[in-house]
Amino acid sequence: MIIKSGTFVNHKGAAQWGAGKVVEVAGPRATIQFSDGIIRKISSSHYASLQQADPATFVPLPETVQVPARVAPRKPKKAKIVAV
């Protein structure tokens, strides 16, 4: 099996991970986003433990809603006392 970006795979030894989508192949490892929500890097020496998966079985991570950061009110400046 050829591992390239966009390919859907299952790991034979870790069925609980679910289906995964290959996000990137760089050097001797592939970065795969699995349906359990964890992104894992698999070394090319372990590609034999990956098998082709049905794209319909892949569950992508839900889009996270960004909540705007709460801004604390500024403290008033202290008045400088001038010595006479």
PDB file with one MODEL, atoms N, CA, C and O in Angstrom:
MODEL        1
ATOM      1  N   MET A   1       0.843  -1.180   0.000  1.00  0.00           N
ATOM      2  CA  MET A   1       0.000   0.000   0.000  1.00  0.00           C
ATOM      3  C   MET A   1       0.889   1.243   0.000  1.00  0.00           C
ATOM      4  O   MET A   1       1.889   1.305   0.715  1.00  0.00           O
ATOM      5  N   ILE A   2       0.515   2.212  -0.797  1.00  0.00           N
ATOM      6  CA  ILE A   2       1.267   3.457  -0.880  1.00  0.00           C
ATOM      7  C   ILE A   2       0.659   4.457   0.103  1.00  0.00           C
ATOM      8  O   ILE A   2      -0.546   4.709   0.080  1.00  0.00           O
ATOM      9  N   ILE A   3       1.496   5.015   0.955  1.00  0.00           N
ATOM     10  CA  ILE A   3       1.059   5.997   1.946  1.00  0.00           C
ATOM     11  C   ILE A   3       1.350   7.385   1.391  1.00  0.00           C
ATOM     12  O   ILE A   3       2.506   7.743   1.163  1.00  0.00           O
ATOM     13  N   LYS A   4       0.281   8.173   1.173  1.00  0.00           N
ATOM     14  CA  LYS A   4       0.454   9.548   0.718  1.00  0.00           C
ATOM     15  C   LYS A   4      -0.644  10.397   1.345  1.00  0.00           C
ATOM     16  O   LYS A   4      -1.632   9.861   1.847  1.00  0.00           O
ATOM     17  N   SER A   5      -0.483  11.700   1.321  1.00  0.00           N
ATOM     18  CA  SER A   5      -1.457  12.615   1.924  1.00  0.00           C
ATOM     19  C   SER A   5      -2.850  12.383   1.343  1.00  0.00           C
ATOM     20  O   SER A   5      -3.022  12.234   0.133  1.00  0.00           O
ATOM     21  N   GLY A   6      -3.837  12.357   2.236  1.00  0.00           N
ATOM     22  CA  GLY A   6      -5.213  12.169   1.817  1.00  0.00           C
ATOM     23  C   GLY A   6      -5.681  10.728   1.838  1.00  0.00           C
ATOM     24  O   GLY A   6      -6.875  10.468   1.692  1.00  0.00           O
ATOM     25  N   THR A   7      -4.758   9.774   2.018  1.00  0.00           N
ATOM     26  CA  THR A   7      -5.114   8.363   2.068  1.00  0.00           C
ATOM     27  C   THR A   7      -5.780   8.050   3.405  1.00  0.00           C
ATOM     28  O   THR A   7      -5.383   8.593   4.436  1.00  0.00           O
ATOM     29  N   PHE A   8      -6.787   7.180   3.398  1.00  0.00           N
ATOM     30  CA  PHE A   8      -7.457   6.755   4.630  1.00  0.00           C
ATOM     31  C   PHE A   8      -6.950   5.375   5.008  1.00  0.00           C
ATOM     32  O   PHE A   8      -6.892   4.473   4.171  1.00  0.00           O
ATOM     33  N   VAL A   9      -6.583   5.214   6.277  1.00  0.00           N
ATOM     34  CA  VAL A   9      -5.970   3.970   6.734  1.00  0.00           C
ATOM     35  C   VAL A   9      -6.555   3.533   8.078  1.00  0.00           C
ATOM     36  O   VAL A   9      -7.149   4.326   8.808  1.00  0.00           O
ATOM     37  N   ASN A  10      -6.369   2.244   8.380  1.00  0.00           N
ATOM     38  CA  ASN A  10      -6.627   1.668   9.699  1.00  0.00           C
ATOM     39  C   ASN A  10      -5.325   1.055  10.173  1.00  0.00           C
ATOM     40  O   ASN A  10      -4.529   0.585   9.361  1.00  0.00           O
ATOM     41  N   HIS A  11      -5.100   1.054  11.478  1.00  0.00           N
ATOM     42  CA  HIS A  11      -3.933   0.389  12.041  1.00  0.00           C
ATOM     43  C   HIS A  11      -4.391  -0.987  12.496  1.00  0.00           C
ATOM     44  O   HIS A  11      -5.306  -1.099  13.313  1.00  0.00           O
ATOM     45  N   LYS A  12      -3.762  -2.039  11.974  1.00  0.00           N
ATOM     46  CA  LYS A  12      -4.180  -3.416  12.277  1.00  0.00           C
ATOM     47  C   LYS A  12      -4.111  -3.730  13.769  1.00  0.00           C
ATOM     48  O   LYS A  12      -4.952  -4.471  14.279  1.00  0.00           O
ATOM     49  N   GLY A  13      -3.133  -3.188  14.471  1.00  0.00           N
ATOM     50  CA  GLY A  13      -2.944  -3.506  15.876  1.00  0.00           C
ATOM     51  C   GLY A  13      -3.671  -2.582  16.837  1.00  0.00           C
ATOM     52  O   GLY A  13      -3.602  -2.780  18.050  1.00  0.00           O
ATOM     53  N   ALA A  14      -4.369  -1.574  16.320  1.00  0.00           N
ATOM     54  CA  ALA A  14      -5.036  -0.609  17.199  1.00  0.00           C
ATOM     55  C   ALA A  14      -6.383  -0.208  16.593  1.00  0.00           C
ATOM     56  O   ALA A  14      -6.560   0.922  16.139  1.00  0.00           O
ATOM     57  N   ALA A  15      -7.315  -1.137  16.594  1.00  0.00           N
ATOM     58  CA  ALA A  15      -8.639  -0.875  16.019  1.00  0.00           C
ATOM     59  C   ALA A  15      -9.379   0.221  16.778  1.00  0.00           C
ATOM     60  O   ALA A  15     -10.235   0.896  16.207  1.00  0.00           O
ATOM     61  N   GLN A  16      -9.058   0.408  18.069  1.00  0.00           N
ATOM     62  CA  GLN A  16      -9.735   1.426  18.880  1.00  0.00           C
ATOM     63  C   GLN A  16      -9.416   2.841  18.411  1.00  0.00           C
ATOM     64  O   GLN A  16     -10.131   3.773  18.778  1.00  0.00           O
ATOM     65  N   TRP A  17      -8.375   3.033  17.620  1.00  0.00           N
ATOM     66  CA  TRP A  17      -8.043   4.352  17.090  1.00  0.00           C
ATOM     67  C   TRP A  17      -9.040   4.780  16.021  1.00  0.00           C
ATOM     68  O   TRP A  17      -9.229   5.975  15.792  1.00  0.00           O
ATOM     69  N   GLY A  18      -9.670   3.825  15.372  1.00  0.00           N
ATOM     70  CA  GLY A  18     -10.585   4.129  14.277  1.00  0.00           C
ATOM     71  C   GLY A  18      -9.825   4.386  12.993  1.00  0.00           C
ATOM     72  O   GLY A  18      -8.621   4.146  12.905  1.00  0.00           O
ATOM     73  N   ALA A  19     -10.539   4.873  12.007  1.00  0.00           N
ATOM     74  CA  ALA A  19      -9.916   5.175  10.715  1.00  0.00           C
ATOM     75  C   ALA A  19      -9.082   6.441  10.849  1.00  0.00           C
ATOM     76  O   ALA A  19      -9.366   7.303  11.681  1.00  0.00           O
ATOM     77  N   GLY A  20      -8.060   6.540  10.025  1.00  0.00           N
ATOM     78  CA  GLY A  20      -7.197   7.710  10.061  1.00  0.00           C
ATOM     79  C   GLY A  20      -6.985   8.287   8.676  1.00  0.00           C
ATOM     80  O   GLY A  20      -7.059   7.582   7.669  1.00  0.00           O
ATOM     81  N   LYS A  21      -6.722   9.575   8.646  1.00  0.00           N
ATOM     82  CA  LYS A  21      -6.432  10.250   7.380  1.00  0.00           C
ATOM     83  C   LYS A  21      -4.981  10.695   7.423  1.00  0.00           C
ATOM     84  O   LYS A  21      -4.554  11.352   8.372  1.00  0.00           O
ATOM     85  N   VAL A  22      -4.223  10.335   6.392  1.00  0.00           N
ATOM     86  CA  VAL A  22      -2.824  10.738   6.324  1.00  0.00           C
ATOM     87  C   VAL A  22      -2.788  12.231   6.017  1.00  0.00           C
ATOM     88  O   VAL A  22      -3.257  12.679   4.971  1.00  0.00           O
ATOM     89  N   VAL A  23      -2.218  12.992   6.956  1.00  0.00           N
ATOM     90  CA  VAL A  23      -2.154  14.435   6.828  1.00  0.00           C
ATOM     91  C   VAL A  23      -0.887  14.854   6.100  1.00  0.00           C
ATOM     92  O   VAL A  23      -0.903  15.767   5.275  1.00  0.00           O
ATOM     93  N   GLU A  24       0.222  14.170   6.419  1.00  0.00           N
ATOM     94  CA  GLU A  24       1.508  14.556   5.838  1.00  0.00           C
ATOM     95  C   GLU A  24       2.441  13.356   5.830  1.00  0.00           C
ATOM     96  O   GLU A  24       2.421  12.526   6.739  1.00  0.00           O
ATOM     97  N   VAL A  25       3.252  13.280   4.796  1.00  0.00           N
ATOM     98  CA  VAL A  25       4.313  12.279   4.725  1.00  0.00           C
ATOM     99  C   VAL A  25       5.604  13.056   4.559  1.00  0.00           C
ATOM    100  O   VAL A  25       5.826  13.707   3.538  1.00  0.00           O
ATOM    101  N   ALA A  26       6.461  12.979   5.582  1.00  0.00           N
ATOM    102  CA  ALA A  26       7.719  13.728   5.565  1.00  0.00           C
ATOM    103  C   ALA A  26       8.837  12.810   6.027  1.00  0.00           C
ATOM    104  O   ALA A  26       8.827  12.309   7.151  1.00  0.00           O
ATOM    105  N   GLY A  27       9.788  12.601   5.152  1.00  0.00           N
ATOM    106  CA  GLY A  27      10.924  11.767   5.503  1.00  0.00           C
ATOM    107  C   GLY A  27      10.483  10.346   5.820  1.00  0.00           C
ATOM    108  O   GLY A  27       9.705   9.750   5.074  1.00  0.00           O
ATOM    109  N   PRO A  28      10.979   9.805   6.923  1.00  0.00           N
ATOM    110  CA  PRO A  28      10.686   8.400   7.235  1.00  0.00           C
ATOM    111  C   PRO A  28       9.401   8.176   8.027  1.00  0.00           C
ATOM    112  O   PRO A  28       9.214   7.085   8.566  1.00  0.00           O
ATOM    113  N   ARG A  29       8.506   9.165   8.120  1.00  0.00           N
ATOM    114  CA  ARG A  29       7.270   8.949   8.888  1.00  0.00           C
ATOM    115  C   ARG A  29       6.092   9.685   8.285  1.00  0.00           C
ATOM    116  O   ARG A  29       6.241  10.657   7.545  1.00  0.00           O
ATOM    117  N   ALA A  30       4.915   9.185   8.630  1.00  0.00           N
ATOM    118  CA  ALA A  30       3.663   9.782   8.171  1.00  0.00           C
ATOM    119  C   ALA A  30       2.899  10.295   9.382  1.00  0.00           C
ATOM    120  O   ALA A  30       2.861   9.643  10.425  1.00  0.00           O
ATOM    121  N   THR A  31       2.292  11.466   9.237  1.00  0.00           N
ATOM    122  CA  THR A  31       1.458  12.036  10.280  1.00  0.00           C
ATOM    123  C   THR A  31       0.019  11.695   9.927  1.00  0.00           C
ATOM    124  O   THR A  31      -0.464  12.027   8.844  1.00  0.00           O
ATOM    125  N   ILE A  32      -0.668  11.020  10.866  1.00  0.00           N
ATOM    126  CA  ILE A  32      -2.017  10.527  10.608  1.00  0.00           C
ATOM    127  C   ILE A  32      -2.955  11.025  11.702  1.00  0.00           C
ATOM    128  O   ILE A  32      -2.662  10.898  12.891  1.00  0.00           O
ATOM    129  N   GLN A  33      -4.087  11.593  11.286  1.00  0.00           N
ATOM    130  CA  GLN A  33      -5.125  12.044  12.215  1.00  0.00           C
ATOM    131  C   GLN A  33      -6.157  10.934  12.310  1.00  0.00           C
ATOM    132  O   GLN A  33      -6.842  10.634  11.331  1.00  0.00           O
ATOM    133  N   PHE A  34      -6.274  10.317  13.492  1.00  0.00           N
ATOM    134  CA  PHE A  34      -7.205   9.214  13.672  1.00  0.00           C
ATOM    135  C   PHE A  34      -8.537   9.713  14.213  1.00  0.00           C
ATOM    136  O   PHE A  34      -8.626  10.817  14.750  1.00  0.00           O
ATOM    137  N   SER A  35      -9.569   8.890  14.065  1.00  0.00           N
ATOM    138  CA  SER A  35     -10.916   9.257  14.493  1.00  0.00           C
ATOM    139  C   SER A  35     -11.050   9.421  15.997  1.00  0.00           C
ATOM    140  O   SER A  35     -12.003  10.046  16.461  1.00  0.00           O
ATOM    141  N   ASP A  36     -10.112   8.873  16.776  1.00  0.00           N
ATOM    142  CA  ASP A  36     -10.193   9.036  18.227  1.00  0.00           C
ATOM    143  C   ASP A  36      -9.725  10.418  18.674  1.00  0.00           C
ATOM    144  O   ASP A  36      -9.721  10.722  19.867  1.00  0.00           O
ATOM    145  N   GLY A  37      -9.330  11.260  17.706  1.00  0.00           N
ATOM    146  CA  GLY A  37      -8.957  12.634  18.012  1.00  0.00           C
ATOM    147  C   GLY A  37      -7.476  12.859  18.220  1.00  0.00           C
ATOM    148  O   GLY A  37      -7.063  13.990  18.480  1.00  0.00           O
ATOM    149  N   ILE A  38      -6.674  11.838  18.115  1.00  0.00           N
ATOM    150  CA  ILE A  38      -5.234  11.970  18.336  1.00  0.00           C
ATOM    151  C   ILE A  38      -4.496  11.889  17.007  1.00  0.00           C
ATOM    152  O   ILE A  38      -4.793  11.045  16.162  1.00  0.00           O
ATOM    153  N   ILE A  39      -3.537  12.775  16.843  1.00  0.00           N
ATOM    154  CA  ILE A  39      -2.683  12.771  15.654  1.00  0.00           C
ATOM    155  C   ILE A  39      -1.417  12.007  16.017  1.00  0.00           C
ATOM    156  O   ILE A  39      -0.734  12.337  16.987  1.00  0.00           O
ATOM    157  N   ARG A  40      -1.114  10.979  15.224  1.00  0.00           N
ATOM    158  CA  ARG A  40       0.042  10.129  15.512  1.00  0.00           C
ATOM    159  C   ARG A  40       1.007  10.144  14.337  1.00  0.00           C
ATOM    160  O   ARG A  40       0.617  10.329  13.184  1.00  0.00           O
ATOM    161  N   LYS A  41       2.282   9.941  14.668  1.00  0.00           N
ATOM    162  CA  LYS A  41       3.311   9.831  13.634  1.00  0.00           C
ATOM    163  C   LYS A  41       3.737   8.370  13.579  1.00  0.00           C
ATOM    164  O   LYS A  41       4.163   7.795  14.580  1.00  0.00           O
ATOM    165  N   ILE A  42       3.616   7.784  12.400  1.00  0.00           N
ATOM    166  CA  ILE A  42       3.939   6.379  12.191  1.00  0.00           C
ATOM    167  C   ILE A  42       5.190   6.291  11.332  1.00  0.00           C
ATOM    168  O   ILE A  42       5.258   6.892  10.260  1.00  0.00           O
ATOM    169  N   SER A  43       6.167   5.551  11.801  1.00  0.00           N
ATOM    170  CA  SER A  43       7.418   5.380  11.078  1.00  0.00           C
ATOM    171  C   SER A  43       7.200   4.489   9.849  1.00  0.00           C
ATOM    172  O   SER A  43       6.334   3.614   9.845  1.00  0.00           O
ATOM    173  N   SER A  44       7.992   4.728   8.823  1.00  0.00           N
ATOM    174  CA  SER A  44       7.855   3.959   7.587  1.00  0.00           C
ATOM    175  C   SER A  44       8.105   2.465   7.820  1.00  0.00           C
ATOM    176  O   SER A  44       7.620   1.634   7.052  1.00  0.00           O
ATOM    177  N   SER A  45       8.846   2.119   8.858  1.00  0.00           N
ATOM    178  CA  SER A  45       9.077   0.703   9.164  1.00  0.00           C
ATOM    179  C   SER A  45       7.802   0.024   9.667  1.00  0.00           C
ATOM    180  O   SER A  45       7.747  -1.205   9.725  1.00  0.00           O
ATOM    181  N   HIS A  46       6.777   0.797  10.033  1.00  0.00           N
ATOM    182  CA  HIS A  46       5.508   0.245  10.516  1.00  0.00           C
ATOM    183  C   HIS A  46       4.363   0.421   9.511  1.00  0.00           C
ATOM    184  O   HIS A  46       3.205   0.179   9.854  1.00  0.00           O
ATOM    185  N   TYR A  47       4.666   0.832   8.295  1.00  0.00           N
ATOM    186  CA  TYR A  47       3.627   0.995   7.278  1.00  0.00           C
ATOM    187  C   TYR A  47       2.915  -0.328   6.999  1.00  0.00           C
ATOM    188  O   TYR A  47       1.754  -0.323   6.590  1.00  0.00           O
ATOM    189  N   ALA A  48       3.587  -1.457   7.211  1.00  0.00           N
ATOM    190  CA  ALA A  48       2.973  -2.764   6.959  1.00  0.00           C
ATOM    191  C   ALA A  48       1.790  -3.017   7.885  1.00  0.00           C
ATOM    192  O   ALA A  48       0.924  -3.832   7.567  1.00  0.00           O
ATOM    193  N   SER A  49       1.740  -2.328   9.027  1.00  0.00           N
ATOM    194  CA  SER A  49       0.621  -2.512   9.961  1.00  0.00           C
ATOM    195  C   SER A  49      -0.565  -1.622   9.611  1.00  0.00           C
ATOM    196  O   SER A  49      -1.578  -1.639  10.311  1.00  0.00           O
ATOM    197  N   LEU A  50      -0.451  -0.844   8.536  1.00  0.00           N
ATOM    198  CA  LEU A  50      -1.554   0.000   8.083  1.00  0.00           C
ATOM    199  C   LEU A  50      -2.264  -0.675   6.924  1.00  0.00           C
ATOM    200  O   LEU A  50      -1.630  -1.315   6.085  1.00  0.00           O
ATOM    201  N   GLN A  51      -3.575  -0.533   6.878  1.00  0.00           N
ATOM    202  CA  GLN A  51      -4.350  -1.076   5.766  1.00  0.00           C
ATOM    203  C   GLN A  51      -5.313  -0.027   5.262  1.00  0.00           C
ATOM    204  O   GLN A  51      -5.671   0.897   5.993  1.00  0.00           O
ATOM    205  N   GLN A  52      -5.729  -0.163   4.028  1.00  0.00           N
ATOM    206  CA  GLN A  52      -6.650   0.778   3.398  1.00  0.00           C
ATOM    207  C   GLN A  52      -7.960   0.807   4.180  1.00  0.00           C
ATOM    208  O   GLN A  52      -8.462  -0.240   4.589  1.00  0.00           O
ATOM    209  N   ALA A  53      -8.520   2.010   4.392  1.00  0.00           N
ATOM    210  CA  ALA A  53      -9.796   2.158   5.103  1.00  0.00           C
ATOM    211  C   ALA A  53     -10.814   2.841   4.192  1.00  0.00           C
ATOM    212  O   ALA A  53     -10.459   3.559   3.258  1.00  0.00           O
ATOM    213  N   ASP A  54     -12.064   2.600   4.488  1.00  0.00           N
ATOM    214  CA  ASP A  54     -13.153   3.248   3.761  1.00  0.00           C
ATOM    215  C   ASP A  54     -13.236   4.699   4.234  1.00  0.00           C
ATOM    216  O   ASP A  54     -13.341   4.937   5.437  1.00  0.00           O
ATOM    217  N   PRO A  55     -13.194   5.678   3.323  1.00  0.00           N
ATOM    218  CA  PRO A  55     -13.268   7.087   3.729  1.00  0.00           C
ATOM    219  C   PRO A  55     -14.515   7.422   4.541  1.00  0.00           C
ATOM    220  O   PRO A  55     -14.488   8.360   5.338  1.00  0.00           O
ATOM    221  N   ALA A  56     -15.606   6.681   4.360  1.00  0.00           N
ATOM    222  CA  ALA A  56     -16.848   6.951   5.096  1.00  0.00           C
ATOM    223  C   ALA A  56     -16.715   6.613   6.583  1.00  0.00           C
ATOM    224  O   ALA A  56     -17.504   7.096   7.395  1.00  0.00           O
ATOM    225  N   THR A  57     -15.722   5.788   6.952  1.00  0.00           N
ATOM    226  CA  THR A  57     -15.548   5.412   8.356  1.00  0.00           C
ATOM    227  C   THR A  57     -14.729   6.432   9.137  1.00  0.00           C
ATOM    228  O   THR A  57     -14.653   6.359  10.363  1.00  0.00           O
ATOM    229  N   PHE A  58     -14.123   7.374   8.440  1.00  0.00           N
ATOM    230  CA  PHE A  58     -13.307   8.389   9.109  1.00  0.00           C
ATOM    231  C   PHE A  58     -14.206   9.463   9.701  1.00  0.00           C
ATOM    232  O   PHE A  58     -15.064  10.016   9.013  1.00  0.00           O
ATOM    233  N   VAL A  59     -14.002   9.757  10.988  1.00  0.00           N
ATOM    234  CA  VAL A  59     -14.764  10.803  11.666  1.00  0.00           C
ATOM    235  C   VAL A  59     -13.797  11.938  11.974  1.00  0.00           C
ATOM    236  O   VAL A  59     -12.957  11.805  12.864  1.00  0.00           O
ATOM    237  N   PRO A  60     -13.902  13.061  11.247  1.00  0.00           N
ATOM    238  CA  PRO A  60     -12.964  14.161  11.481  1.00  0.00           C
ATOM    239  C   PRO A  60     -13.222  14.831  12.832  1.00  0.00           C
ATOM    240  O   PRO A  60     -14.303  14.713  13.408  1.00  0.00           O
ATOM    241  N   LEU A  61     -12.207  15.531  13.315  1.00  0.00           N
ATOM    242  CA  LEU A  61     -12.349  16.271  14.562  1.00  0.00           C
ATOM    243  C   LEU A  61     -13.368  17.385  14.373  1.00  0.00           C
ATOM    244  O   LEU A  61     -13.402  18.025  13.321  1.00  0.00           O
ATOM    245  N   PRO A  62     -14.197  17.620  15.382  1.00  0.00           N
ATOM    246  CA  PRO A  62     -15.166  18.724  15.242  1.00  0.00           C
ATOM    247  C   PRO A  62     -14.438  20.062  15.239  1.00  0.00           C
ATOM    248  O   PRO A  62     -13.407  20.239  15.888  1.00  0.00           O
ATOM    249  N   GLU A  63     -15.010  20.992  14.488  1.00  0.00           N
ATOM    250  CA  GLU A  63     -14.445  22.337  14.463  1.00  0.00           C
ATOM    251  C   GLU A  63     -14.628  22.949  15.844  1.00  0.00           C
ATOM    252  O   GLU A  63     -15.728  22.932  16.397  1.00  0.00           O
ATOM    253  N   THR A  64     -13.576  23.476  16.385  1.00  0.00           N
ATOM    254  CA  THR A  64     -13.679  24.100  17.698  1.00  0.00           C
ATOM    255  C   THR A  64     -14.109  25.545  17.538  1.00  0.00           C
ATOM    256  O   THR A  64     -13.679  26.240  16.617  1.00  0.00           O
ATOM    257  N   VAL A  65     -14.959  25.982  18.440  1.00  0.00           N
ATOM    258  CA  VAL A  65     -15.435  27.347  18.416  1.00  0.00           C
ATOM    259  C   VAL A  65     -14.522  28.160  19.315  1.00  0.00           C
ATOM    260  O   VAL A  65     -14.365  27.857  20.498  1.00  0.00           O
ATOM    261  N   GLN A  66     -13.923  29.192  18.746  1.00  0.00           N
ATOM    262  CA  GLN A  66     -13.024  30.013  19.533  1.00  0.00           C
ATOM    263  C   GLN A  66     -13.820  31.057  20.292  1.00  0.00           C
ATOM    264  O   GLN A  66     -14.610  31.808  19.720  1.00  0.00           O
ATOM    265  N   VAL A  67     -13.590  31.082  21.592  1.00  0.00           N
ATOM    266  CA  VAL A  67     -14.235  32.065  22.441  1.00  0.00           C
ATOM    267  C   VAL A  67     -13.266  33.220  22.590  1.00  0.00           C
ATOM    268  O   VAL A  67     -12.099  33.008  22.918  1.00  0.00           O
ATOM    269  N   PRO A  68     -13.733  34.454  22.353  1.00  0.00           N
ATOM    270  CA  PRO A  68     -12.811  35.579  22.480  1.00  0.00           C
ATOM    271  C   PRO A  68     -12.269  35.674  23.903  1.00  0.00           C
ATOM    272  O   PRO A  68     -12.974  35.428  24.882  1.00  0.00           O
ATOM    273  N   ALA A  69     -11.010  36.034  23.979  1.00  0.00           N
ATOM    274  CA  ALA A  69     -10.365  36.151  25.281  1.00  0.00           C
ATOM    275  C   ALA A  69     -11.003  37.277  26.083  1.00  0.00           C
ATOM    276  O   ALA A  69     -11.355  38.326  25.543  1.00  0.00           O
ATOM    277  N   ARG A  70     -11.142  37.039  27.373  1.00  0.00           N
ATOM    278  CA  ARG A  70     -11.723  38.047  28.235  1.00  0.00           C
ATOM    279  C   ARG A  70     -10.636  39.034  28.611  1.00  0.00           C
ATOM    280  O   ARG A  70      -9.558  38.652  29.067  1.00  0.00           O
ATOM    281  N   VAL A  71     -10.927  40.284  28.418  1.00  0.00           N
ATOM    282  CA  VAL A  71      -9.942  41.320  28.700  1.00  0.00           C
ATOM    283  C   VAL A  71     -10.279  41.941  30.049  1.00  0.00           C
ATOM    284  O   VAL A  71     -11.388  42.431  30.264  1.00  0.00           O
ATOM    285  N   ALA A  72      -9.311  41.913  30.947  1.00  0.00           N
ATOM    286  CA  ALA A  72      -9.523  42.487  32.275  1.00  0.00           C
ATOM    287  C   ALA A  72      -9.430  44.012  32.182  1.00  0.00           C
ATOM    288  O   ALA A  72      -8.616  44.537  31.422  1.00  0.00           O
ATOM    289  N   PRO A  73     -10.255  44.721  32.944  1.00  0.00           N
ATOM    290  CA  PRO A  73     -10.168  46.183  32.912  1.00  0.00           C
ATOM    291  C   PRO A  73      -8.819  46.638  33.465  1.00  0.00           C
ATOM    292  O   PRO A  73      -8.238  45.995  34.339  1.00  0.00           O
ATOM    293  N   ARG A  74      -8.349  47.737  32.945  1.00  0.00           N
ATOM    294  CA  ARG A  74      -7.058  48.259  33.402  1.00  0.00           C
ATOM    295  C   ARG A  74      -7.196  48.904  34.765  1.00  0.00           C
ATOM    296  O   ARG A  74      -8.226  49.487  35.105  1.00  0.00           O
ATOM    297  N   LYS A  75      -6.139  48.783  35.526  1.00  0.00           N
ATOM    298  CA  LYS A  75      -6.112  49.425  36.837  1.00  0.00           C
ATOM    299  C   LYS A  75      -5.828  50.911  36.640  1.00  0.00           C
ATOM    300  O   LYS A  75      -5.040  51.286  35.772  1.00  0.00           O
ATOM    301  N   PRO A  76      -6.469  51.753  37.444  1.00  0.00           N
ATOM    302  CA  PRO A  76      -6.184  53.185  37.301  1.00  0.00           C
ATOM    303  C   PRO A  76      -4.741  53.480  37.728  1.00  0.00           C
ATOM    304  O   PRO A  76      -4.201  52.844  38.633  1.00  0.00           O
ATOM    305  N   LYS A  77      -4.144  54.449  37.060  1.00  0.00           N
ATOM    306  CA  LYS A  77      -2.772  54.826  37.390  1.00  0.00           C
ATOM    307  C   LYS A  77      -2.743  55.561  38.721  1.00  0.00           C
ATOM    308  O   LYS A  77      -3.648  56.323  39.062  1.00  0.00           O
ATOM    309  N   LYS A  78      -1.679  55.305  39.452  1.00  0.00           N
ATOM    310  CA  LYS A  78      -1.507  55.994  40.724  1.00  0.00           C
ATOM    311  C   LYS A  78      -1.030  57.417  40.456  1.00  0.00           C
ATOM    312  O   LYS A  78      -0.200  57.665  39.582  1.00  0.00           O
ATOM    313  N   ALA A  79      -1.577  58.334  41.230  1.00  0.00           N
ATOM    314  CA  ALA A  79      -1.172  59.742  41.092  1.00  0.00           C
ATOM    315  C   ALA A  79       0.210  59.905  41.696  1.00  0.00           C
ATOM    316  O   ALA A  79       0.489  59.397  42.782  1.00  0.00           O
ATOM    317  N   LYS A  80       1.066  60.612  40.991  1.00  0.00           N
ATOM    318  CA  LYS A  80       2.413  60.873  41.512  1.00  0.00           C
ATOM    319  C   LYS A  80       2.369  62.053  42.463  1.00  0.00           C
ATOM    320  O   LYS A  80       1.760  63.084  42.180  1.00  0.00           O
ATOM    321  N   ILE A  81       3.012  61.882  43.570  1.00  0.00           N
ATOM    322  CA  ILE A  81       3.075  62.960  44.549  1.00  0.00           C
ATOM    323  C   ILE A  81       4.415  63.663  44.360  1.00  0.00           C
ATOM    324  O   ILE A  81       5.471  63.035  44.439  1.00  0.00           O
ATOM    325  N   VAL A  82       4.366  64.961  44.113  1.00  0.00           N
ATOM    326  CA  VAL A  82       5.580  65.732  43.871  1.00  0.00           C
ATOM    327  C   VAL A  82       6.026  66.322  45.207  1.00  0.00           C
ATOM    328  O   VAL A  82       5.252  67.007  45.877  1.00  0.00           O
ATOM    329  N   ALA A  83       7.255  66.060  45.585  1.00  0.00           N
ATOM    330  CA  ALA A  83       7.785  66.621  46.833  1.00  0.00           C
ATOM    331  C   ALA A  83       8.210  68.062  46.607  1.00  0.00           C
ATOM    332  O   ALA A  83       8.869  68.364  45.612  1.00  0.00           O
ATOM    333  N   VAL A  84       7.838  68.959  47.524  1.00  0.00           N
ATOM    334  CA  VAL A  84       8.154  70.364  47.378  1.00  0.00           C
ATOM    335  C   VAL A  84       9.270  70.751  48.319  1.00  0.00           C
ATOM    336  O   VAL A  84       9.683  71.910  48.344  1.00  0.00           O
TER     337      VAL A  84
ENDMDL
END
